[in-house]
């Protein structure tokens, strides 16, 4: 599976929806931030991660 860090999931998912990408796992909190998994038109799975702001400051 290929993975990309993104600034925010909502705008990326909106853009991918217009390209007919399928959401396999909706956005949910993970170890490194919000993550989701989409499938491209060729069937490849792509993980998207939006880092959460550091709250330990």
NUFIKOL-734349 format. One record per atom (N, C-alpha, C): residue number from 1; residue in one letter; chain; atom name; x, y, z. Coordinates in steps of 0.2 Angstrom, whole numbers. Example, Ala and Ser with C-alpha at 12.3 -4.5 7.8 and 13.67 -1.06 7.14 Angstrom:
<1 a A N <66 -28 39>>
<1 a A CA <62 -22 39>>
<1 a A C <66 -16 39>>
<2 s A N <64 -11 35>>
<2 s A CA <68 -5 36>>
<2 s A C <64 0 39>>
***
This chain:
<1 x A N <4 -6 0>>
<1 x A CA <0 0 0>>
<1 x A C <4 6 0>>
<2 x A N <2 11 -4>>
<2 x A CA <6 17 -4>>
<2 x A C <3 22 1>>
<3 x A N <7 27 4>>
<3 x A CA <4 31 9>>
<3 x A C <7 38 7>>
<4 x A N <3 43 9>>
<4 x A CA <4 50 8>>
<4 x A C <2 54 14>>
<5 x A N <6 59 16>>
<5 x A CA <4 64 21>>
<5 x A C <1 70 18>>
<6 x A N <-5 72 20>>
<6 x A CA <-8 78 18>>
<6 x A C <-10 83 23>>
<7 x A N <-11 89 21>>
<7 x A CA <-13 94 26>>
<7 x A C <-19 93 29>>
<8 x A N <-24 91 25>>
<8 x A CA <-31 90 28>>
<8 x A C <-35 85 24>>
<9 x A N <-38 80 27>>
<9 x A CA <-42 75 23>>
<9 x A C <-48 77 19>>
<10 x A N <-52 82 22>>
<10 x A CA <-58 84 19>>
<10 x A C <-57 86 12>>
<11 x A N <-52 91 11>>
<11 x A CA <-52 94 4>>
<11 x A C <-49 88 -1>>
<12 x A N <-44 84 2>>
<12 x A CA <-41 79 -2>>
<12 x A C <-47 74 -4>>
<13 x A N <-51 72 1>>
<13 x A CA <-56 67 -1>>
<13 x A C <-61 70 -6>>
<14 x A N <-63 76 -5>>
<14 x A CA <-68 79 -10>>
<14 x A C <-65 79 -17>>
<15 x A N <-58 81 -18>>
<15 x A CA <-55 81 -24>>
<15 x A C <-55 73 -27>>
<16 x A N <-53 69 -23>>
<16 x A CA <-53 62 -25>>
<16 x A C <-60 59 -27>>
<17 x A N <-65 61 -23>>
<17 x A CA <-72 59 -25>>
<17 x A C <-74 61 -32>>
<18 x A N <-72 67 -34>>
<18 x A CA <-73 69 -41>>
<18 x A C <-69 65 -46>>
<19 x A N <-64 62 -44>>
<19 x A CA <-60 57 -49>>
<19 x A C <-63 50 -48>>
<20 x A N <-68 49 -44>>
<20 x A CA <-71 42 -43>>
<20 x A C <-67 37 -39>>
<21 x A N <-63 40 -35>>
<21 x A CA <-59 36 -30>>
<21 x A C <-64 33 -25>>
<22 x A N <-63 27 -23>>
<22 x A CA <-68 24 -18>>
<22 x A C <-64 24 -11>>
<23 x A N <-68 26 -6>>
<23 x A CA <-66 26 1>>
<23 x A C <-67 19 4>>
<24 x A N <-61 16 6>>
<24 x A CA <-61 9 9>>
<24 x A C <-62 10 16>>
<25 x A N <-58 14 19>>
<25 x A CA <-59 16 27>>
<25 x A C <-60 23 28>>
<26 x A N <-65 25 31>>
<26 x A CA <-66 32 32>>
<26 x A C <-61 35 37>>
<27 x A N <-61 42 37>>
<27 x A CA <-56 45 41>>
<27 x A C <-57 43 49>>
<28 x A N <-52 41 52>>
<28 x A CA <-52 39 59>>
<28 x A C <-45 41 62>>
<29 x A N <-45 42 69>>
<29 x A CA <-39 44 72>>
<29 x A C <-34 38 72>>
<30 x A N <-28 39 71>>
<30 x A CA <-23 34 71>>
<30 x A C <-17 36 75>>
<31 x A N <-12 32 75>>
<31 x A CA <-6 34 79>>
<31 x A C <-3 41 77>>
<32 x A N <-3 42 71>>
<32 x A CA <1 48 68>>
<32 x A C <-4 53 66>>
<33 x A N <-10 53 67>>
<33 x A CA <-15 58 65>>
<33 x A C <-21 54 62>>
<34 x A N <-25 58 59>>
<34 x A CA <-31 56 55>>
<34 x A C <-29 52 49>>
<35 x A N <-32 46 48>>
<35 x A CA <-30 42 42>>
<35 x A C <-36 39 39>>
<36 x A N <-36 38 33>>
<36 x A CA <-41 34 29>>
<36 x A C <-37 31 23>>
<37 x A N <-41 26 20>>
<37 x A CA <-38 22 15>>
<37 x A C <-43 23 9>>
<38 x A N <-40 25 3>>
<38 x A CA <-45 25 -3>>
<38 x A C <-42 20 -8>>
<39 x A N <-46 19 -13>>
<39 x A CA <-44 15 -19>>
<39 x A C <-44 19 -25>>
<40 x A N <-39 19 -29>>
<40 x A CA <-39 22 -35>>
<40 x A C <-43 18 -41>>
<41 x A N <-44 21 -47>>
<41 x A CA <-48 18 -52>>
<41 x A C <-45 11 -54>>
<42 x A N <-38 11 -53>>
<42 x A CA <-35 5 -55>>
<42 x A C <-35 -1 -50>>
<43 x A N <-38 1 -44>>
<43 x A CA <-38 -4 -39>>
<43 x A C <-33 -4 -33>>
<44 x A N <-28 1 -34>>
<44 x A CA <-23 2 -29>>
<44 x A C <-25 5 -23>>
<45 x A N <-23 3 -17>>
<45 x A CA <-25 6 -11>>
<45 x A C <-20 11 -9>>
<46 x A N <-22 17 -7>>
<46 x A CA <-18 22 -5>>
<46 x A C <-20 25 2>>
<47 x A N <-16 25 7>>
<47 x A CA <-17 28 14>>
<47 x A C <-15 35 14>>
<48 x A N <-20 39 17>>
<48 x A CA <-19 46 17>>
<48 x A C <-19 48 25>>
<49 x A N <-14 52 27>>
<49 x A CA <-13 53 34>>
<49 x A C <-12 61 35>>
<50 x A N <-17 64 39>>
<50 x A CA <-16 71 41>>
<50 x A C <-14 71 48>>
<51 x A N <-8 74 49>>
<51 x A CA <-5 74 56>>
<51 x A C <-9 79 60>>
<52 x A N <-10 76 66>>
<52 x A CA <-14 81 71>>
<52 x A C <-9 86 74>>
<53 x A N <-11 92 76>>
<53 x A CA <-7 96 79>>
<53 x A C <-4 94 85>>
<54 x A N <2 95 87>>
<54 x A CA <6 93 93>>
<54 x A C <3 97 99>>
<55 x A N <0 93 104>>
<55 x A CA <-4 96 109>>
<55 x A C <1 96 116>>
<56 x A N <7 93 115>>
<56 x A CA <11 92 121>>
<56 x A C <15 98 122>>
<57 x A N <14 104 119>>
<57 x A CA <18 110 120>>
<57 x A C <17 113 127>>
***
